[in-house]
């Protein structure tokens, strides 16, 4: 399922237009991104937590050429789903 298919299913679930569902979805993503950019930890009870983690610099290998490259340190977004949410699938 891609983004447009998800938004269509989301709109059907809410009983709203695709345009309204897309606006809601984009607002959620934009708000989550803004919170993480400010270094905030986001916890949605019963669903997931979102955070930024520091990744240290490390050595890597270009798979096409075999050349060694240095991968710079960065911050990466991380999502951890709640136990209750994971149990819905088992």
N, C-alpha and C positions, 0 to 999 in steps of 0.2 A: 504494500500500500504506500503510495507516495503522498506528498503534502496535499495536492488537490483532491485526491480520493478521500483522504482523512477528513478534510474540511467538509466535503460533501456528506460523509457519514455523520460528522459532528452536527451539521446543519439539520439533517434528518432527525437525529436524536433529540435536538433541542426544539425542533419545529419552527425554525427560523430560516431566513433566506441564506443562500450561500455567501452573499456579500456580508451579511451580519456575522455569520459564523467565522468568516475569514478575518473580519475586524476584531472579533473577540480573541481568536487564536493569535493574531499578530500582537495584540495588546498584551497578552500573557507572555509571549516570547520576549517582547521589548521590555516589559517590567522585570522579568527574570534576568535578562541580560544586564539591565541597568543596576539591579541590586548586586549581582555578582561583580560587576565592574567597580562598584564602590567597596568591594571586599566584604559584603554582607553574606551571611549564611542564611539560606532559605529553607525552611522546614514546612512541608505541607503534610499535616498529620494524616496517617493512613495511606499515604502515597509515596513520597520520596523526600530526600534532602538533597540540596544542591549547594556546592561549595567550589572554591578555587583551590587547587593544590599546586604547590611549587614543585617543578620538575628540575632537577639539577642538570648541569651540562654533562654530556657523556659522548663517548666515541661511537660512531656508527659506521656502516659500510653501505656504499651505493650498490644496490643489487644488480644494476646493469653493468657497471664497470669494475666492481670489486674494490674501488678506491675507498680508502678510509676518509671519513669526514667527521668534523666536530659538530655535534648537535648542541645548540645553545640552550642555556637555562631559560625556562619559560613558566608561565602559569597556565594550568589547564583546567577547564570546567569538569566537575565530577558529579555524577548523579548516583545516589544510593537509594534503592527502593526499600520500602518498609517491609517488615516481616509479614504483616497482614496482607499487603498487596501481593507479595510473592506467593503466599499460600493460596491465592485465588487461582493459580495456574497448576496446582498439584493436587 
